[in-house]
Amino acid sequence: MSRSEKLQMMEALWEDLSRDESTFESPAWHGEALRETEQRMAAGLEQTMDWDKAKELLRQKCK
């Protein structure tokens, strides 16, 4: 399986696993990571990006 195919499979698995949010509990570190990102955003150190664009950039890096 190519890297691109693996990424597509991961996306499909994640979509399936995340359908019922009530059965999924985020790990403890996730909240802290989100707070850190919010602080970087407020300080102008982070920029937002369209999710489709971000996925495309990640796919290009993995080729």
C-alpha positions as CSV (number, residue, x, y, z in Angstrom):
1,M,0.0,0.0,0.0
2,S,1.4,3.4,-0.9
3,R,1.8,6.2,1.6
4,S,-1.0,8.1,-0.1
5,E,-3.3,5.0,0.2
6,K,-2.4,4.6,3.8
7,L,-3.3,8.2,4.6
8,Q,-6.6,7.8,2.8
9,M,-7.2,4.6,4.8
10,M,-6.4,6.5,8.1
11,E,-8.8,9.2,7.2
12,A,-11.6,6.7,6.5
13,L,-10.9,4.9,9.8
14,W,-10.9,8.2,11.7
15,E,-14.1,9.2,10.1
16,D,-15.7,6.0,11.1
17,L,-14.3,6.0,14.7
18,S,-15.2,9.7,15.3
19,R,-18.9,9.4,14.2
20,D,-20.1,8.7,17.8
21,E,-18.4,11.4,19.8
22,S,-20.0,10.2,23.1
23,T,-17.9,7.0,22.9
24,F,-14.6,8.8,22.2
25,E,-12.7,10.5,25.0
26,S,-9.9,12.9,24.2
27,P,-6.6,12.2,25.9
28,A,-5.6,14.4,28.8
29,W,-2.8,16.1,26.9
30,H,-5.2,17.2,24.2
31,G,-6.7,20.0,26.3
32,E,-3.3,21.4,27.1
33,A,-2.2,21.3,23.5
34,L,-5.4,23.2,22.5
35,R,-4.7,25.9,25.2
36,E,-1.1,26.3,24.0
37,T,-2.3,26.7,20.4
38,E,-4.9,29.3,21.5
39,Q,-2.1,31.2,23.3
40,R,0.1,31.2,20.2
41,M,-2.9,32.4,18.1
42,A,-3.5,35.2,20.5
43,A,0.2,36.2,20.3
44,G,0.1,36.1,16.5
45,L,2.5,33.1,16.3
46,E,0.0,30.8,14.6
47,Q,-2.1,31.1,11.5
48,T,-5.3,29.3,10.5
49,M,-5.5,27.2,7.4
50,D,-8.4,25.7,5.5
51,W,-8.6,21.9,6.4
52,D,-8.6,20.8,2.8
53,K,-5.5,22.9,2.1
54,A,-3.8,21.4,5.2
55,K,-4.6,17.9,4.1
56,E,-3.2,18.5,0.7
57,L,0.0,20.0,2.1
58,L,0.4,16.9,4.4
59,R,-0.2,14.6,1.4
60,Q,2.5,16.4,-0.6
61,K,5.0,16.0,2.3
62,C,4.3,12.3,2.5
63,K,4.8,11.5,-1.2
